[in-house]
Amino acid sequence: MSTTRRKYARRLPPEQRREQLLDAALSLIPAGFDTVTMESVAKQAAVTKPVLYDLFANRSSLISALLEREATRATEQVLAALPTDFATRSPDDAFADAVRVFVNAVVEAPDRWRLVLLPPEGTPREFRAQVELVRAGVLAQIEDLAALGVKELGGLDDLDSALLGHAMLALAEMSGRLVLTDPEKFTPDRLVAFVTRIAHGLR
């Protein structure tokens, strides 16, 4: 009598397995947080539930670890996109380049950025609050850069650099949302070209 041997997940180092499980949970979130259960994550990762429970005691700890990871990585990507000075590029070119880096980051990690820019129903309030806190910090940096850029370009003394900072962040966030919701129509090249034109229009 033939028997079918049960398939077991390939053994991975704990940290690698942890990343795999968090990736599986993240991929389920666009359908809503309610879809993220221990059973669904195990199935998505093609592992048994004991493998999942070895690393995460329950759904709450899994979700908490996932949101912490994604908030940290999103923050790192945003900060990496921001220019630090205008020694090698003009302010308008630097802003366009920052949007290019940001939009490409969104394209490369769409599930992460849907969570940040288009949070689904059921997104924990704590995560939303953390995103807003990070956003406020980024806005403050952009406002400082806008003030520095206005001074660097010259002839723009009547331009409100604080409002310019808000507008710059809004343009970047709009670009991120459009490339997520309608990527065929709003390609990275189209979005960056638009932002570049707006930035150079300040001169």
Number of C-alpha atoms within 10 A of each C-alpha: 2 4 5 5 6 6 9 10 11 8 9 10 7 11 10 10 18 20 13 17 24 19 17 20 23 20 16 18 21 18 11 13 18 11 14 22 17 21 15 15 26 20 13 17 19 16 18 16 15 11 16 21 14 11 15 17 11 13 16 12 11 22 19 13 14 20 21 12 14 19 20 13 13 21 15 11 15 19 15 13 18 19 17 11 13 15 8 8 12 14 23 23 17 21 26 23 19 20 27 22 18 24 29 16 18 24 17 11 12 19 19 25 21 18 21 20 16 16 18 15 12 10 17 14 9 11 18 15 11 14 19 13 12 17 15 12 12 18 19 15 17 23 21 14 23 24 18 15 20 21 14 13 14 9 11 14 11 7 13 13 21 17 12 17 21 15 15 22 18 13 17 20 15 15 24 27 21 17 21 21 12 10 13 10 11 17 17 23 12 13 23 22 14 14 23 19 14 15 17 14 9 12 11
